Amino acid sequence: MSHYGPVHVVRDWLAAANEREADRVVELSASDVEVGGPRGIGFGTELLRQWISRAGLGLETRRVFARGDAVVVGQHAVWHSPATGAITGEAEAASCFRVTSGLVSRVVRFDSLDAALRDAGLSLQDEIAAL
């Protein structure tokens, strides 16, 4: 369990995800973590492990919003082919995190920052310095 705030937990979680460090992502996540995106919602660290192994996704943090246990990160997402490493897609996206007892208990990716902020109950006034 982390001994620092939600923003730092999310920073470490994203760094581990970008490095494809599945064990570290799991260590920073609740066992029943909610994982969601355009393809739906699922639960558990095994789902995280599967996502890390197949997604080929890199997320560059552009903006950060936080209040309480909610953190929203505006990101530039780049997908790579697992076989060749070639870029297969790019998009602006946002991820909505909930951190409970020092662990990520919810992470959901949205196609827009506005949608992620609405989901988290945050607004533009909750913006903080980037991670």
C-alpha positions as CSV (number, residue, x, y, z in Angstrom):
1,M,0.0,0.0,0.0
2,S,1.2,3.5,-0.8
3,H,2.0,6.1,1.8
4,Y,1.4,9.1,-0.4
5,G,-1.5,10.7,-2.2
6,P,-3.7,9.6,-5.1
7,V,-1.9,11.7,-7.7
8,H,1.4,10.0,-6.9
9,V,-0.2,6.6,-6.9
10,V,-1.6,7.3,-10.4
11,R,1.8,8.7,-11.6
12,D,3.5,5.4,-10.5
13,W,0.7,3.3,-12.0
14,L,0.9,5.0,-15.4
15,A,4.7,4.8,-15.4
16,A,4.5,1.0,-14.7
17,A,1.8,0.6,-17.4
18,N,3.9,2.5,-20.0
19,E,6.9,0.2,-19.1
20,R,4.6,-2.9,-19.4
21,E,5.5,-3.8,-15.8
22,A,2.4,-5.9,-15.1
23,D,3.6,-6.9,-11.6
24,R,4.0,-3.3,-10.5
25,V,0.6,-2.3,-12.0
26,V,-1.0,-5.1,-10.0
27,E,0.9,-4.1,-6.9
28,L,-0.5,-0.6,-7.2
29,S,-4.1,-1.8,-7.8
30,A,-6.8,-3.2,-5.6
31,S,-7.5,-6.9,-6.2
32,D,-11.1,-6.1,-7.4
33,V,-10.0,-3.0,-9.5
34,E,-12.6,-1.8,-12.0
35,V,-11.1,-1.6,-15.5
36,G,-13.0,0.1,-18.3
37,G,-12.8,1.7,-21.7
38,P,-14.6,1.8,-25.0
39,R,-15.0,-2.1,-25.0
40,G,-16.7,-2.2,-21.6
41,I,-16.0,-2.7,-17.9
42,G,-14.3,-5.6,-16.1
43,F,-12.9,-6.3,-12.7
44,G,-9.7,-7.7,-11.2
45,T,-6.0,-7.7,-11.5
46,E,-5.9,-10.6,-14.0
47,L,-7.8,-8.3,-16.4
48,L,-5.0,-5.7,-15.9
49,R,-2.3,-8.3,-16.6
50,Q,-4.0,-9.3,-19.9
51,W,-4.4,-5.6,-20.9
52,I,-0.7,-4.8,-20.2
53,S,0.3,-7.9,-22.3
54,R,-1.8,-7.1,-25.4
55,A,-2.6,-3.4,-25.5
56,G,0.6,-2.0,-26.9
57,L,-0.5,1.3,-25.5
58,G,1.7,4.2,-24.5
59,L,0.1,7.1,-22.6
60,E,1.7,10.6,-22.4
61,T,0.3,12.7,-19.7
62,R,-0.7,16.2,-20.8
63,R,-3.0,17.5,-18.0
64,V,-4.0,16.3,-14.5
65,F,-7.1,17.0,-12.5
66,A,-7.6,15.9,-8.9
67,R,-9.8,16.2,-5.8
68,G,-10.1,13.8,-3.0
69,D,-9.6,10.2,-4.2
70,A,-10.4,11.1,-7.9
71,V,-7.7,11.8,-10.5
72,V,-8.3,12.5,-14.2
73,V,-5.4,12.5,-16.6
74,G,-5.6,14.0,-20.1
75,Q,-3.4,12.0,-22.3
76,H,-2.0,11.5,-25.8
77,A,-2.4,7.7,-26.5
78,V,-0.2,5.8,-29.0
79,W,-0.9,2.2,-29.9
80,H,1.9,0.0,-31.2
81,S,1.8,-3.4,-32.9
82,P,2.9,-6.1,-30.5
83,A,4.5,-7.9,-33.4
84,T,6.4,-5.1,-35.1
85,G,6.3,-2.1,-32.7
86,A,4.9,0.0,-35.5
87,I,2.5,2.7,-34.5
88,T,-1.0,1.5,-35.3
89,G,-3.0,4.5,-34.0
90,E,-2.9,7.7,-32.0
91,A,-5.6,9.7,-30.2
92,E,-6.3,12.2,-27.4
93,A,-7.9,10.4,-24.5
94,A,-8.4,10.7,-20.8
95,S,-8.3,8.3,-17.9
96,C,-10.4,8.5,-14.8
97,F,-8.8,7.0,-11.7
98,R,-10.2,6.3,-8.2
99,V,-7.6,5.6,-5.5
100,T,-8.8,3.9,-2.3
101,S,-6.5,3.1,0.6
102,G,-3.4,3.9,-1.5
103,L,-4.4,1.6,-4.4
104,V,-6.0,2.2,-7.8
105,S,-9.5,0.9,-7.3
106,R,-10.9,2.1,-10.6
107,V,-9.4,3.1,-14.0
108,V,-11.6,3.9,-17.0
109,R,-10.4,5.4,-20.3
110,F,-12.6,7.9,-22.1
111,D,-12.4,9.4,-25.6
112,S,-12.6,12.9,-24.2
113,L,-11.4,14.9,-21.3
114,D,-14.9,16.3,-20.7
115,A,-16.4,12.8,-20.4
116,A,-13.7,11.7,-17.9
117,L,-14.1,14.9,-15.8
118,R,-17.9,14.4,-15.7
119,D,-17.5,10.8,-14.7
120,A,-15.2,11.8,-11.8
121,G,-17.3,14.7,-10.7
122,L,-14.3,17.1,-11.4
123,S,-14.1,20.3,-13.4
124,L,-11.4,22.4,-15.1
125,Q,-11.0,24.2,-11.8
126,D,-9.5,21.0,-10.4
127,E,-6.5,21.1,-12.7
128,I,-3.1,20.7,-10.9
129,A,0.5,20.7,-12.2
130,A,1.2,17.8,-14.6
131,L,2.6,14.5,-13.1
